Amino acid sequence: MDPKYRTLFDAGRERSATDSVKWDVKPGELPMWVADMDFDTAPCVLDAIKGRLERGAFGYSDITSEWKNAYRSWWKRRYQTEIPEEWLVYSAGAIPTISAAVRKFTTPGEKIIILTPVYNIFYNSILNNGRVVLECPLLEIEGTSYIDWDALEKAAADPQASAMIFCNPHNPTGRIWSREELIRVAEIAERNHVFIVSDEVHCDLTAPGLSYVPFCSLDPDKTSHVISCIAPTKAFNIAGIQTSAVVASNPAVRHKIWREINTDEVGEPNTFAVPCTVAAFSPAGEEWLEALREYLAENRRMASEFIEGHLPKLRVVGGDATYLLWIDCSYYCELYHCDSESLAKRIREKSGLILSVGVIFGPGGEHSLRMNLACPQKLLTEGLHRLYFGLQPEDQI
Ligand SMILES: Cc1ncc(COP(=O)(O)O)c(C=O)c1O
């Protein structure tokens, strides 16, 4: 890794007093929960923001062809996927898109399939819109999660099931789904008239040497019932800029999702959305991202080795993508007669370390915790020691 990037990642960013959701904690607490990073965004993105800032006026902004070309060239370069210009629709975020799709492609009371444990906000998009969650738990075999095909067939065959929210790579387990798995998911959904929203916002955060398969790289004839959410926000730590794209190959579907996004008034970019996206998906952004992926891989290795050496009763699950570590804490839940919520509370109270509670991710998360590894290695080491301390029985401290 270029030493200039290591210096940046090692320095990180002190984020207290920046209205950060993640860092809205008590003095002395160490938050490793909410999924954003304690690093500055790429220097080229910062420069783009500064350049725009200096222009002074912040009126309404256009979605430019530069914006579309930034996505198109990134997906072509990195994922060998041609996205025709007209397939792209602007949206202020993946979750606004998912909620819009729920409203447009399903009716109240219908069921929406999710593969649990999964990003908890999917539940909000379903329940807040008066739809019903249809949980289809993933199978976990020797530390890797798999789709339970029989369960998915059964769920999709439910006449009330009208859509599925798919996550690729999967948050929280970091699983990258293969082309064969995507084809099978698409086929089951199509056969049962189930619409698919594929949330791919973590796709640029695969481990070095690994890639992901975009849903939109599949045969459009077999995926006319699929839309995908893509964005630079996770990989470039610009979630607060609120920007993303929807990919929809089917013109009728595209029109509908565009209509709903615009009815919700989340279809117009803020001043920084376009310049940030263009800068992120540039060669300079790519160079920074490659360094970030290496640093995150080191963090994952550090955490896994620490857990193996000092907390062997914990079990790390999956982990080929995202900066999130999904940890099975069944041993400690049994030891302390609690679920992951009480275990997280215990760790927080004893050590100040704040982790995401597994139960919020649905079935399969009852005894797990999620640790956000996207921080300087010094902070990660501190977090791991706090985890150790937080898990010890009182009489062994
Ligand atoms: C899988 C997944 N989808 C969506 C989001 C949020 O996306 P947005 O901010 O674009 O709505 C997150 C944030 O953590 C996420 O992990």
The ligand as an SDF file (V2000), in Angstrom:
LIG
                    3D

 16 16  0  0  0  0  0  0  0  0999 V2000
  -27.1350   -3.0910    3.0240 C   0  0  0  0  0  0  0  0  0  0  0  0
  -27.3470   -1.6160    3.2030 C   0  0  0  0  0  0  0  0  0  0  0  0
  -28.2230   -0.9890    2.4050 N   0  0  0  0  0  0  0  0  0  0  0  0
  -28.4500    0.3350    2.5210 C   0  0  0  0  0  0  0  0  0  0  0  0
  -27.8050    1.0880    3.4730 C   0  0  0  0  0  0  0  0  0  0  0  0
  -28.1170    2.5490    3.5670 C   0  0  0  0  0  0  0  0  0  0  0  0
  -28.1120    3.0710    2.2900 O   0  0  0  0  0  0  0  0  0  0  0  0
  -28.5860    4.5770    1.9980 P   0  0  0  0  0  0  0  0  0  0  0  0
  -27.8720    5.4350    2.9840 O   0  0  0  0  0  0  0  0  0  0  0  0
  -28.1450    4.8070    0.5810 O   0  0  0  0  0  0  0  0  0  0  0  0
  -30.0590    4.6200    2.1320 O   0  0  0  0  0  0  0  0  0  0  0  0
  -26.8970    0.4650    4.3400 C   0  0  0  0  0  0  0  0  0  0  0  0
  -26.2360    1.2250    5.3960 C   0  0  0  0  0  0  0  0  0  0  0  0
  -25.6060    0.7080    6.2830 O   0  0  0  0  0  0  0  0  0  0  0  0
  -26.6690   -0.9110    4.1900 C   0  0  0  0  0  0  0  0  0  0  0  0
  -25.7890   -1.5630    4.9760 O   0  0  0  0  0  0  0  0  0  0  0  0
  1  2  1  0
  2  3  1  0
  2 15  2  0
  3  4  2  0
  4  5  1  0
  5  6  1  0
  5 12  2  0
  6  7  1  0
  7  8  1  0
  8  9  2  0
  8 10  1  0
  8 11  1  0
 12 13  1  0
 12 15  1  0
 13 14  2  0
 15 16  1  0
M  END
$$$$
